[in-house]
Amino acid sequence: MNKKKLLFVIDSLACAGAEKSLVTLLSLIDYDLYDVDLQLFLYGGELETLVPKEVKILPPFKYTYFSSKPLWKTAFLFPPRYTSARLFYSSKLRIGKPNNITKARLFWESIGSVIPSNQKHYDVAIAYAQGVPTFYVSEKVLADKKYAWVNVSYNLKGIERTFQMKHYNNMDKIISVSEKTKEIFLANNLPVENKLEVIYDITNPELINKMAISGKGYEDNFNGIRILTIGRIARQKGYDIAIEACSRLKQSGISFRWYVLGKGPLEKEIREQIKSLGLEEEMILLGVKSNPYPYIKEADLYVQTSRFEGYGIALAEARMLNTPIVTTRFDAVHSQMMEGKNGIVVDMKPEAVAAGIQQLIENHELKERIIAYQKKEKKGNVEELQNFYKLIGT
C-alpha cells in the first residue's frame, strides 16, 4: 500500500501551545500509513527533540541561515536580493508598532520572494499556524489538498483581511481548534464559511503523566505556596495582570513564589516591572523548559492570566495533572473550564486574579473539592485523532 505524503509547516518548535499540539499529534500518527515531512522557519526550538524519528525535518531555507547571522558576515556570501529583502523587512518593522498579524504580512511581502518552493508533491499540506506557515503552504507547496489551522482568536481588518483572504481562498479546509475560535474567525466575514471545521488541539494524558515523573522540577527548596504560569511573555498572556496580582498577594502577607515558564518580546519590560514593584523574591522567571510537566505537577496552583487563547493547552495540561487552576475569562475558557468545579474563572483584572488565588490558598475545602473533581473528569482527547484522520484520509 502506498503511504500518503503529508507536509506540516509551522514557524518553529519553541515550547508553546500550537507547537506542543503538533508534537502530540505527530507522536500519535500511524507511520505505516503516512510519510511525514516537517518544515520550520526557525530551528533549535525546545520541542524539536520530541519529534518522532519517523518524521523528516526538512533542512532550513538558505534565507533562514542568512537571517540568523549579522548582515556584515553574510551579505557577500548570498545573492544581493537576500540583503535587499532583509533590509526592506527591517525598514517596514520600524513604521508604527506592528502586531503579530501585520508582522507576518510584512515578512511575506518582503521575504516571500526569496523563499523557494517545495518541489515535492504532497497528498496533503498543512499549515499548522496562521501567518507565515499559511502563506507558505498557499504559495510555495504542491499538494492535492491544503489545510490551514487557526489556533488563536484571529481578528483581521482592512489590509490584513484583504491580504489574508487570498491565502485562505487557496485552502481546501480551515481548521479551528475550538468552537469559539471558529466563531471569532467567522466574524472576519471572509467568504470561507463552508471551509471551516473544528478539530480540538490533541492532548495526551498518558504522555504528559509520563513526562511529569521523568524530569526535574523546582530546585530552590522553597516551602511556601508555589504558583505557576506558563506562556510566551507577550501581551496576549497578560503578564502585566499577573504582576499586579502578585503585588497584591505580597501585601496580603501570604508566603508564596510565582514561577513563570516562558520567554518572549516583553521579557525585558516584565523584568523591569517586577523590579520596580520589589517582587524579585516573589515572581521568578525560569525561562523555557522542554519538559514543563514536573513543574505543573509540583505546583500548588496553576494560574493563567491570558487576554485571549484559541483553546488553552496549558490549562488542559494542568487539569490532567490535577493542579488547581485560577484563570481569566478569555474567549474560549469555557471550552474546558467549569467555574468552581475544575478551577476558578475570574475577570481579567489583577484584583480578581489575586482574590481567586487567595481563595484557593485559604479555602482548603474548595481546593480539595477541585482536585477531587479534576481526578474524576475526562482527561485528554486522543479521540480527536480520528477527526484528523477523517480530514486527511487514509
C-alpha positions as CSV (number, residue, x, y, z in Angstrom):
1,M,0.0,0.0,0.0
2,N,1.3,3.4,-0.9
3,K,1.7,5.8,2.0
4,K,0.1,9.2,1.9
5,K,2.6,12.0,1.8
6,L,2.0,14.7,4.4
7,L,3.7,18.1,4.9
8,F,3.3,20.1,8.2
9,V,4.5,23.7,8.3
10,I,5.0,25.7,11.5
11,D,7.1,28.7,12.4
12,S,9.2,26.8,15.0
13,L,9.0,24.2,17.7
14,A,9.5,26.5,20.6
15,C,7.7,25.5,23.8
16,A,4.3,27.0,23.2
17,G,0.7,25.8,22.7
18,A,0.4,25.2,19.0
19,E,3.9,23.6,18.9
20,K,3.0,21.2,21.8
21,S,-0.2,20.3,20.0
22,L,1.7,19.5,16.8
23,V,4.3,17.4,18.6
24,T,1.5,15.5,20.3
25,L,-0.3,14.9,17.0
26,L,3.0,13.7,15.4
27,S,3.5,11.3,18.3
28,L,0.2,9.6,17.6
29,I,0.2,9.3,13.8
30,D,0.4,5.8,12.3
31,Y,3.6,5.9,10.2
32,D,2.6,2.7,8.5
33,L,0.1,4.8,6.6
34,Y,1.8,8.2,6.2
35,D,5.1,9.6,5.2
36,V,5.5,12.9,7.1
37,D,7.8,15.9,6.3
38,L,8.0,18.9,8.6
39,Q,9.1,22.4,7.5
40,L,10.2,25.0,10.0
41,F,11.2,28.6,9.6
42,L,13.2,28.8,12.8
43,Y,15.3,25.9,14.2
44,G,16.5,24.9,17.6
45,G,13.2,25.0,19.4
46,E,12.9,23.1,22.7
47,L,10.4,20.7,21.4
48,E,12.4,19.5,18.3
49,T,13.8,16.7,20.4
50,L,10.3,15.3,20.9
51,V,9.6,14.9,17.2
52,P,9.2,11.2,16.3
53,K,12.2,9.8,14.4
54,E,9.8,8.8,11.6
55,V,9.2,12.5,10.8
56,K,11.7,14.1,8.3
57,I,12.5,17.6,9.4
58,L,13.3,19.4,6.2
59,P,16.5,21.4,6.1
60,P,16.4,25.2,6.7
61,F,15.9,27.6,3.9
62,K,19.1,29.4,2.8
63,Y,17.4,32.6,4.0
64,T,16.9,31.2,7.4
65,Y,20.6,30.8,7.8
66,F,21.3,34.1,6.2
67,S,19.0,36.0,8.6
68,S,20.4,34.3,11.7
69,K,23.8,35.9,11.2
70,P,25.0,39.5,11.3
71,L,24.4,41.1,7.9
72,W,28.1,42.1,7.6
73,K,29.1,38.5,7.8
74,T,26.7,37.1,5.2
75,A,25.9,39.9,2.8
76,F,28.7,38.9,0.4
77,L,28.0,35.2,0.6
78,F,24.4,35.3,-0.7
79,P,22.7,36.9,-3.7
80,P,22.0,40.7,-3.3
81,R,18.2,40.0,-3.3
82,Y,18.6,38.4,0.2
83,T,20.1,41.6,1.6
84,S,17.5,43.7,-0.2
85,A,14.7,41.6,1.2
86,R,16.1,41.7,4.7
87,L,16.7,45.4,4.7
88,F,13.2,46.0,3.3
89,Y,11.6,43.9,6.0
90,S,13.6,45.6,8.7
91,S,12.6,49.1,7.5
92,K,8.9,48.1,7.4
93,L,9.1,47.0,11.1
94,R,10.2,50.4,12.1
95,I,7.0,52.0,10.9
96,G,4.5,52.2,13.8
97,K,4.1,49.3,16.2
98,P,3.0,46.3,14.0
99,N,1.2,43.5,15.8
100,N,2.0,39.8,15.0
101,I,-0.6,39.7,12.2
102,T,1.0,42.7,10.5
103,K,4.5,41.4,11.1
104,A,3.6,38.2,9.3
105,R,2.3,40.1,6.3
106,L,5.3,42.4,6.2
107,F,7.6,39.4,6.4
108,W,5.9,37.6,3.5
109,E,5.7,40.8,1.4
110,S,9.5,41.4,2.0
111,I,10.9,37.9,2.2
112,G,8.5,35.6,0.4
113,S,10.2,36.1,-3.0
114,V,13.5,34.6,-1.7
115,I,11.8,31.5,0.0
116,P,12.0,28.7,-2.6
117,S,9.0,26.5,-3.5
118,N,9.0,22.9,-2.2
119,Q,9.4,20.8,-5.3
120,K,7.9,17.6,-3.8
121,H,4.2,16.8,-4.4
122,Y,2.2,16.0,-1.3
123,D,-1.2,14.4,-0.9
124,V,-1.9,16.8,2.0
125,A,-0.1,20.0,3.1
126,I,-1.0,21.5,6.5
127,A,-0.1,25.0,7.7
128,Y,-0.3,24.3,11.5
129,A,-0.4,28.0,12.4
130,Q,-1.8,31.2,10.9
131,G,0.5,33.8,9.3
132,V,3.7,32.7,7.5
133,P,3.1,29.0,7.5
134,T,-0.3,29.6,5.9
135,F,1.3,31.9,3.3
136,Y,4.0,29.4,2.5
137,V,1.5,26.5,2.0
138,S,-0.7,28.7,-0.1
139,E,2.1,29.9,-2.5
140,K,5.1,27.5,-2.3
141,V,3.7,24.0,-1.9
142,L,2.3,21.5,-4.4
143,A,-0.5,19.4,-2.8
144,D,-3.8,17.7,-3.7
145,K,-5.3,19.2,-0.5
146,K,-4.2,22.2,1.5
147,Y,-5.4,22.8,5.1
148,A,-4.8,25.8,7.4
149,W,-5.0,25.6,11.2
150,V,-6.2,28.7,13.2
151,N,-5.2,28.3,16.8
152,V,-5.7,31.8,18.2
153,S,-8.5,34.4,18.3
154,Y,-7.8,35.8,14.9
155,N,-9.2,39.3,14.1
156,L,-8.5,40.7,10.6
157,K,-9.3,44.2,9.5
158,G,-8.5,46.3,6.5
159,I,-5.4,45.5,4.6
160,E,-4.7,42.4,6.8
161,R,-8.1,41.0,5.9
162,T,-7.6,41.6,2.2
163,F,-4.1,40.1,2.2
164,Q,-5.0,37.0,4.1
165,M,-8.2,36.3,2.2
166,K,-6.3,35.4,-1.0
167,H,-4.3,32.8,1.0
168,Y,-7.3,31.3,2.8
169,N,-9.1,31.1,-0.6
170,N,-6.3,28.7,-1.6
171,M,-7.1,26.3,1.3
172,D,-9.4,23.4,1.0
173,K,-10.3,23.5,4.7
174,I,-9.6,25.9,7.6
175,I,-9.4,24.1,10.9
176,S,-10.2,26.0,14.2
177,V,-9.1,24.5,17.5
178,S,-12.3,25.4,19.3
179,E,-15.9,26.5,18.6
180,K,-15.1,30.0,20.0
181,T,-12.0,30.3,17.7
182,K,-14.2,29.4,14.8
183,E,-16.8,31.9,15.8
184,I,-14.2,34.7,16.1
185,F,-12.7,33.8,12.7
186,L,-16.2,33.9,11.1
187,A,-16.6,37.4,12.4
188,N,-13.9,38.5,9.9
189,N,-16.5,38.0,7.2
190,L,-14.2,36.1,4.9
191,P,-16.1,34.1,2.2
192,V,-14.8,30.8,3.6
193,E,-17.6,29.7,6.0
194,N,-18.1,26.4,4.1
195,K,-14.4,25.5,4.6
196,L,-14.4,25.8,8.4
197,E,-14.2,22.8,10.7
198,V,-13.3,22.3,14.3
199,I,-10.6,19.9,15.4
200,Y,-9.5,20.4,19.0
201,D,-5.8,20.5,20.0
202,I,-5.0,17.0,20.9
203,T,-3.7,16.4,24.4
204,N,-2.4,13.0,25.5
205,P,-2.6,12.4,29.3
206,E,-0.5,9.2,29.1
207,L,2.4,11.1,27.6
208,I,2.1,14.1,30.0
209,N,1.9,12.0,33.1
210,K,4.9,10.0,32.0
211,M,6.9,13.2,31.4
212,A,5.8,14.7,34.7
213,I,7.6,12.0,36.6
214,S,10.6,11.7,34.4
215,G,12.1,15.2,34.7
216,K,13.3,17.8,37.2
217,G,11.0,20.4,38.7
218,Y,11.7,23.2,41.2
219,E,15.2,23.2,42.8
220,D,15.0,26.2,45.2
221,N,13.9,24.3,48.4
222,F,11.1,26.8,48.9
223,N,8.5,25.7,51.5
224,G,5.6,28.1,50.8
225,I,2.9,28.2,48.2
226,R,4.1,27.6,44.6
227,I,2.1,29.3,41.9
228,L,2.9,28.6,38.2
229,T,2.1,30.3,34.9
230,I,3.3,29.0,31.5
231,G,3.2,31.0,28.3
232,R,5.0,33.3,25.9
233,I,5.9,36.6,27.5
234,A,3.7,38.6,25.3
235,R,0.7,40.9,25.7
236,Q,-1.7,38.0,24.9
237,K,-0.7,36.2,28.1
238,G,-1.5,39.1,30.4
239,Y,1.7,39.1,32.5
240,D,1.1,42.7,33.5
241,I,-2.1,41.5,35.1
242,A,-0.1,38.7,36.8
243,I,2.5,41.1,38.2
244,E,-0.1,43.4,39.7
245,A,-1.9,40.4,41.2
246,C,1.4,39.2,42.6
247,S,1.9,42.6,44.2
248,R,-1.5,42.4,45.9
249,L,-0.8,38.9,47.2
250,K,2.5,40.1,48.7
251,Q,0.7,42.8,50.5
252,S,-1.7,40.2,52.0
253,G,1.2,38.5,53.8
254,I,0.9,35.1,52.0
255,S,4.2,33.1,51.7
256,F,4.4,32.3,48.0
257,R,6.5,32.2,44.9
258,W,5.0,32.7,41.5
259,Y,7.1,31.0,38.8
260,V,6.9,31.7,35.1
261,L,7.9,29.3,32.3
262,G,8.3,31.2,29.0
263,K,10.2,33.8,27.1
264,G,9.1,36.4,24.6
265,P,9.3,40.0,23.3
266,L,8.1,41.6,26.6
267,E,10.6,39.9,28.8
268,K,12.8,42.9,29.5
269,E,9.7,45.1,30.2
270,I,8.3,42.5,32.5
271,R,11.6,42.1,34.4
272,E,11.7,45.9,34.9
273,Q,8.1,45.9,36.2
274,I,8.9,43.1,38.6
275,K,11.9,45.0,39.9
276,S,10.0,48.3,40.2
277,L,7.4,46.7,42.4
278,G,10.0,44.9,44.5
279,L,8.8,41.4,43.5
280,E,12.2,39.8,42.7
281,E,11.7,37.2,45.5
282,E,8.1,36.5,44.7
283,M,7.9,36.3,40.8
284,I,10.6,34.1,39.3
285,L,11.2,33.9,35.6
286,L,12.6,30.4,34.8
287,G,12.8,30.7,31.0
288,V,11.6,27.8,28.8
289,K,11.8,24.2,29.8
290,S,11.3,21.4,27.2
291,N,9.6,19.4,29.9
292,P,7.3,21.7,32.0
293,Y,5.2,18.9,33.4
294,P,7.2,18.3,36.6
295,Y,6.7,22.0,37.4
296,I,3.0,21.7,36.8
297,K,2.7,18.6,38.9
298,E,4.6,20.1,41.8
299,A,2.8,23.4,41.8
300,D,0.1,24.2,44.4
301,L,-1.8,26.3,41.9
302,Y,-1.7,26.9,38.1
303,V,-2.7,30.5,37.1
304,Q,-3.5,31.7,33.6
305,T,-3.9,35.4,33.0
306,S,-4.4,35.4,29.3
307,R,-6.4,38.0,27.4
308,F,-7.2,35.5,24.7
309,E,-6.5,31.9,23.7
310,G,-7.6,29.7,20.9
311,Y,-8.0,26.8,23.3
312,G,-5.6,26.9,26.3
313,I,-3.4,23.9,26.2
314,A,-1.6,24.7,29.4
315,L,-5.0,24.7,31.2
316,A,-5.6,21.2,29.8
317,E,-2.2,20.0,31.0
318,A,-2.8,21.4,34.5
319,R,-6.2,19.7,34.6
320,M,-4.5,16.4,33.6
321,L,-2.0,16.7,36.4
322,N,-4.7,17.6,39.0
323,T,-3.3,21.0,39.7
324,P,-6.0,23.6,40.9
325,I,-6.5,26.4,38.4
326,V,-7.2,30.1,38.5
327,T,-7.8,31.5,35.0
328,T,-9.1,34.7,33.5
329,R,-12.3,34.6,31.5
330,F,-10.8,34.7,28.0
331,D,-13.0,33.9,24.9
332,A,-12.5,30.1,24.8
333,V,-12.1,29.4,28.5
334,H,-15.4,27.6,28.9
335,S,-14.5,25.0,26.2
336,Q,-12.8,23.2,29.1
337,M,-13.3,25.1,32.4
338,M,-16.3,24.7,34.7
339,E,-16.4,27.5,37.2
340,G,-16.0,26.3,40.8
341,K,-15.6,22.6,39.7
342,N,-12.2,22.1,38.0
343,G,-11.0,25.6,38.8
344,I,-11.9,29.3,39.4
345,V,-12.6,31.6,36.4
346,V,-12.2,35.3,37.2
347,D,-12.4,38.7,35.5
348,M,-9.4,40.0,33.6
349,K,-8.3,42.2,36.4
350,P,-5.4,42.0,38.9
351,E,-7.6,42.3,41.9
352,A,-9.8,39.4,40.6
353,V,-6.9,37.2,39.9
354,A,-5.4,37.9,43.3
355,A,-8.7,37.2,45.0
356,G,-9.1,33.9,43.2
357,I,-5.6,32.8,44.2
358,Q,-6.2,33.8,47.8
359,Q,-9.5,32.0,47.9
360,L,-7.9,28.7,46.8
361,I,-5.0,29.1,49.2
362,E,-7.2,29.9,52.2
363,N,-10.2,27.7,51.4
364,H,-8.8,24.2,51.8
365,E,-12.2,22.6,51.3
366,L,-12.7,24.3,47.9
367,K,-9.2,23.4,46.8
368,E,-9.6,19.7,47.7
369,R,-13.0,19.6,46.0
370,I,-11.5,21.0,42.8
371,I,-8.7,18.4,42.9
372,A,-11.2,15.6,43.5
373,Y,-13.2,16.8,40.5
374,Q,-10.1,17.0,38.3
375,K,-9.2,13.4,39.2
376,K,-12.6,12.2,38.0
377,E,-13.1,14.4,34.9
378,K,-12.3,13.2,31.4
379,K,-8.6,13.6,30.7
380,G,-7.2,14.4,27.2
381,N,-8.9,14.0,23.9
382,V,-6.8,11.5,21.9
383,E,-10.0,10.5,20.1
384,E,-9.6,13.8,18.2
385,L,-7.0,11.9,16.2
386,Q,-9.9,10.1,14.4
387,N,-11.2,13.5,13.2
388,F,-7.8,14.3,11.9
389,Y,-7.6,11.0,10.0
390,K,-11.1,11.7,8.6
391,L,-9.9,15.1,7.4
392,I,-6.8,13.8,5.6
393,G,-8.0,10.4,4.6
394,T,-6.0,7.1,4.6
